[in-house]
Amino acid sequence: MVCTGRTSERLRGVGYADPKEEDHEIEEPPARGPLEGHASDVRRVPAVPSAEASASGVRELRILRGQAGRRGRAIEAGAGSDVARERSALERALDLSFGEPSMEEAALTHRSFAFEQGVQPTNERLEFLGDAVLGLVITDLAYRAFPELSEGELAKLRAAMVNMAMLAEVAKGLGLGDIIMLGRGEELSGGRQKASILGDAMEAVFGAVYLDKGIEVAHQVIERLFWPRISAYVRGEGDRDYKTSLQELAAQDLGRLPEYRVEERGPDHEKEFTATVYLSGREFGRGTGRSKKEAEQRAAHEAHERLARGEADDPGPQVRAADEGR
């Protein structure tokens, strides 16, 4: 705002320099409210009464608002608060706002997108960090909540929570598949549904939350997302590490360890794995999946269920038929 003429003369009494020598700019306080870049959003302040302003004085003050932020239309802030931007889809899902939006962008940038677009960074370093943060929080929750569990049982619980399938499930619930940035090749090969990509992105998000908000907020986010699953696991529900469970049961009942054989088929971007688990030379379970680990877990699950039902001595008609055909 520029003060000239008699307007500047009236300001001499409050510490301003002689207006005859030069004009002075007086800073206005920053405007509050939504940021929009349209003339219709100009906020007008009542004009100075003509009796108090000279013909050359300032008759009208106008506060102009800046343009909307990069991530979309800003929303009206609450009374007495600073200007707020609208939350992104991920922020709404996590119920927080990133202080540094670039953290969110990095967490959602898959290496295929970064390679094609020539941008940095990818989410790989955040994934590495998020894996450690997730493991620490899950371990802390389990240790404090279940004092009756042994070290081995706590280790199984943690393994069940931090595996790829569980992380992908949580990521799907948050809608990460819809917002992760992928290269064209991954997009065309169904990358938005791949457990490996979703799981890695979920870990990267945890790493970003930790760096941006600290361990307490990261703990709160992870606890909210995983506590129902932890509780279900302890009650005997949900996914478990069936390979470990089968190994323990087979050693106890048969004195033998399971043997796995894995076959794969399909192109590199769409491979399918089939795992078969044998106990004492007999086929006891079979499973398929998009990864070797997933296929083995499914095969172990089937074998564990059968062994738990007491089928060690009678492998069943399907297995007998397979044995006869060899």
PASE-576207 format. One record per residue: residue in one letter; y, z, x of N, C-alpha, C in turn. Coordinates in steps of 0.1 Angstrom, whole numbers, plus 5000, padded with zeros to 4 digits. Layout:
aYZXYZXYZX
...
***
This chain:
m498850005009500050005000501250005009
v502249915007503449905015504649965008
c505350045014506550105008507850045014
t508749995006509949925011511149985003
g512349945008513649975001513750124998
r514350154986514650294983513350384982
t512250314979510950394978510650454991
s510850385002510650445015511650555019
e512950535014513950635017513550765011
r513050764999512650884992511550954999
l510750895008509650955015510051015028
r511350995032511751055045511651205045
g511851265034511751415033510351475035
v509251385035507951445037507351395050
g508151365060507651345073507551195077
y508151105070507950965073509150915082
a508950815090509950765099511050695091
d512050655098513250595092512750455087
p512850435073512350305068513150185072
k514350205078515150095082514550025095
e513850105102513250055115512049975112
e511150015103509849945100509249995087
d508449915081507649955070506450025074
h505950115066504750195070503650175059
e502450165063501350155054500750295051
i500550325039499950455035498550425030
e497550485036496150465032495950525019
e495250445011494750504998493350575000
p493050674993491750724993490750624988
p489550624994488550524989488250534975
a488150414968487850414954486450454951
r486250524940484950564935484550474924
g483250464922482850384910481950274915
p481550184905480650074909481349974918
l480549914926481049814935480749674929
e481849604925481649474919482649384925
g482349254926483349164933484049074923
h484349114911484949034901486349084897
a487248994894488549034890488549124878
s487549104869487549184857487349334859
d486849364872486549494875487749564882
v488949504882490049574888490549684880
r490649804886491149924879492649934880
r493349934869494849944869495350084867
v496350114875496950244875498350224867
p498650314858499950304851501150264860
a501950184856503150134864504050254866
v504850244877505850344880506950324870
p507450424863508650414854509750344860
s510450254853511450164859512650254864
a512850374858513950454862513650514876
e512450514880512050574893511750474904
a511750344901511450244910512550134910
s512850094922513849984923513249854920
a514049754919513549624915512649564926
s512849614939512049564950510949654953
g510849764945509749864948508449824942
v507449904944506149874939506049914925
r505849824916505749854901504349884897
e503349834904501949844899501049864911
l500149964910499049984920497749924915
r497049854923495749804919494749854929
i493649904924492449944933491349844931
l491149774942490149664942488749714947
r487749674940486349724944485649624952
g484949664962484149574970483049514963
q482249424971481149354965479949444964
a478949404956477749484954476949474967
g476149584969475349594981474249484982
r473649474994472649374997471449384987
r471149504983469949524975470149524960
g471249474956471349454942472649524936
r472849514923474049574917474049724918
a475149774922475349914924475449974910
i475150104909475250174896476350284897
e476850324886477950424885477450554891
a478150604900477750734905478150844896
g477550964897477951074889479251134893
a479851214884481151274886481151344900
g482151314908482351384920481351344931
s480551244929479551204939480051074946
d479451034957479850914963479150794956
v479550674960479050554954477550544956
a476750514946475250504947474850364945
r473750324952473150194949471950214941
e471550104934470350114926469150124935
r468150204931466950214939466050094939
s465350064950464449954950463149994943
a462249894941461049924934460150034941
l460150024955459350114962460050254962
e461350264962462050394961461750464948
r461750384937461450434924460050484923
a459150414929457750454929457450584937
l458250594948458050714957458950834952
d459950804943460950894938461750954950
l462350864958463250894968464150774972
s465150804980466050694984466050694999
f465850585005465850575020467350585025
g467550675034468850675040469250555048
e468150495054468250375062467350265056
p467950175047467150075040466249985049
s466649975062465949885071464549945074
m464350075072463050145073462050085063
e462550075051461750025040461349875043
e462349805047462149655050461049645061
a461149725071460149715082458749745077
a458649855069457349895064456649785056
l457449705050456949605041456749465047
t457049455060457049325067455749305075
h454849225069453549195075453749105087
r452849105097453049025109453048875106
s452348835096452348695092453748645088
f454448725081455748695076456748695088
a456648795097457448805109457248685118
f456048635119455748525128456348395122
e456148375109456648255103458148245103
q458748365101460248365099460948395112
g460248435122460848465135461648595135
v461148695128461948825126461148935132
q461849045135461249165140461949285133
p461349395132459949425136459049405125
t457749415128456649415118456349555114
n455449575105455149715101454049775109
e453649715120452449765128452749895135
r453949915141454250045147454350155137
l454950125126455050225115453650255109
e452850165109451450185105450750285114
f450950265127450350355137450850505135
l452150515133452750645130452250705117
g452350625107451950675093450450715093
d449650655100448250705101448150845106
a448850875116448851015121449551115111
v450651075105451251165095450351185083
l449651085078448751105067447651195071
g447051175083445951255087446351405088
l447551425093447951565095448151635081
v448851565072449151625059447851645051
i446951555051445651565044444851685050
t444851695063444151805069444851945066
d446151945066446852065062446552105048
l446652015039446352045024444952095022
a443952025028442552065027442252205033
y442852225045442552355051443152475043
r444352455038444952565031444352585017
a443952475010443552484996442052524995
f441252495005439752515004439252595015
p439552725016439052805027437552815027
e436852785016435352795016434652675022
l435452565025434752455031434652465046
s433452425051433252425066433952315073
e433952325086434652215094434052075090
g432752065089432151935086432551885073
e432651975063433051935049434451895049
l435351965057436751925057436851795064
a436051765074436151635081435751525071
k434751545063434351445053435351425043
l436051525038437051515028438251435034
r438651465046439751385052439351245054
a438151215058437651075060437650995047
a437351065036437351005023438750965018
m439751045023441151025018441850915027
v441550905039442250815048441650685051
n440450655044439850525046440550415039
m440250295043440950175039440850155024
a439750185018439550165003440450254996
m440550385000441450484993442850444995
l443250405007444650375009445050245001
a444150155000444450034992444550064977
e443750164972443850204959445250274956
v445650354965446950424963448050314964
a447950224973448950114974449050034962
k447950004956447949924943448650004932
g448450134932449150214922450650214923
l451150194935452550194938453150054937
g452249954935452749814934453149754947
l452549794958452949744971452549594972
g451449554966450949414966452049324961
d452949364953453949274947455149264956
i455349354965456649354972456449344987
i455249344992455049325007455449185010
m456049165022456449035027455348965035
l454748855030453648795037454048655041
g453348605051453448465055452748375045
r453048245045452448155035450948155036
g450348155048448948155049448248275042
e448748395045448248515038448448505023
e449548455019449848445005448848364998
l448548245004447648154997446148204998
s445848295007444448345008444248475001
g445248504992445048624984445348754991
g446348755001446648865009447248985001
r447848954990448449064982447349154976
q446149114976445049194971444049244981
k444349204994443349245005443549395008
a442449465008442449605011443049645024
s442749555034443249585048444749575048
i445349475042446849455042447449565034
l446949605023447449705014447349845021
g446249875027446049995034447050015046
d447149905053448049915065449549935060
a449949865050451249875044451550025039
m450450075033450650215028450850315039
e450150295050450350385062451750365068
a452250235068453550205073454650275065
v454450275052455350345043455450485046
f454350555048454350695052455050715065
g454850625074455650635087457150625085
a457550535076458950515074459550635067
v458850695057459350815050459450925060
y458550945069458551045079459751035088
l460050905093461150885102462450905095
d462550855082463850855075464150995069
k463051065064463251185056462751315063
g461851295073461251415079459951455074
i459251545080457851585077457751645063
e458751725059458651795046458651695034
v459551595035459451495024458251415025
a457851375037456551305038455351385033
h455351515035454351605030454351595015
q455551605009455651614994455151474988
v455451364994455051234989453551224990
i452951255001451551235003450751334994
e451251454993450551554984450551504969
r451751454965451751404951450851284949
l450651194959449851084957448351114959
f448051204967446651234971445951354965
w446751454960446151574956445151554944
p445451464934444451444924443151384929
r443251304940442051254946441351354954
i442051434961441451544969440651634960
s441251674949440651764939439351704933
a439451574930438351504924437151504934
y437451474947436451474957435751604958
v436451714958435851844960435051884948
r435451824936434551854924433351764924
g433251674934432051584934432251454927
e433551424924433851294918434551204928
g434651074925435350984933434550934945
d435250854954434550794965434250904976
r433150884983432750964994432350885006
d432150955017431650885029430150885028
y429650785021428150785018427350755031
k427850695041427150665053426750805059
t427750885060427451025066426551105057
s426751095044425951175035424451125036
l424250995036422950935037422250975050
q423050975061422451005074421951155074
e422751245068422251385067421051405058
l421051335047419951345037418751285043
a418851165049417651105055417051185066
a417951245074417451325085416651445080
q417151505069416651625063415251595056
d415251485049414051455040413051375048
l413451285056412551185063412451205078
g413351275083413351285098413651155105
r414351065097414750935103416150915100
l416750815108418150775105418250645099
p419250615091419350485084419550375094
e419150255091419350135099420150035090
y421149975095421949875088421849745094
r421749645085421849505089422849435081
v423749365088424949305081424949155083
e425149085072425248935072426648905067
e427248795072428548755067428548605064
r429448565055429548425051430948395046
g431348265046432648225042433548205054
p434748135051435748115061436348245066
d437048235077437648355083438548425074
h439348355066440348425057439748475044
e438448445042437848485029436348525032
k436148595042434748635045434248735035
e432948735033432248835025431048885033
f430949015033429849075041428849135032
t427549125036426449185028425649275038
a425649405034424949505042423649555035
t422649565043421349625038420949745047
v420549855040420249975047418749995046
y418050035057416650055057416350205061
l415350255054414950395058413450385060
s412950425072411550415076411050275074
g411850175078411450035077411549975063
r411950055053412049995040413449985035
e413749875028415049855022415349955011
f416450025012416750125002418050104996
g418850015001420149984994420849855000
r421649794991422349674995423749674989
g424749624997426049624991426849504998
t427849464990428749354995430149404995
g431049345004432449375004433249285013
r434549295013435349215021435449255036
s434849365039434749415053433349465055
k432949475068431649525071431549675067
k432649745069432649885065432449905050
e433149825042433049845028431549805023
a431049705029429649665025428649775029
e428749835041427849935045428050065036
q429250095032429450215024428750195010
r428850075005428150044992426650044993
a426149995004424749995006424250145008
a425050225015424650365017424750445004
h425650404996425850474983424550454974
e424150324974422950294966421650374972
a421550364985420450434991420450584989
h421650644990421850784989421450834975
e421850754965421450784951419950784949
r419250684955417850674953417150784961
l417550814972416950914980417151054974
a418251074968418551204961417651224949
r417251104943416351114931414951134935
g414651134948413251154952412451034953
e413050924956412350794957411950754971
a411850854980411550824993410150764994
d409150814986407750774987407550644979
d408450624969408250504960409650424961
p409750324969410950254970411350164958
g410450154949410750074937410249934937
p410149874925409549744924410249634932
q411649644932412349534939412049544954
v412049664960411749674974410349634977
r409449674968407949644971407849494971
a408549424961408349284961408949214973
a410049274978410649224991409749245002
d409049365003408149385013406949295013
e406449265001405249175000405649035004
g406948995002407348855005407648835020
r407648945028407848935043406648875050
***
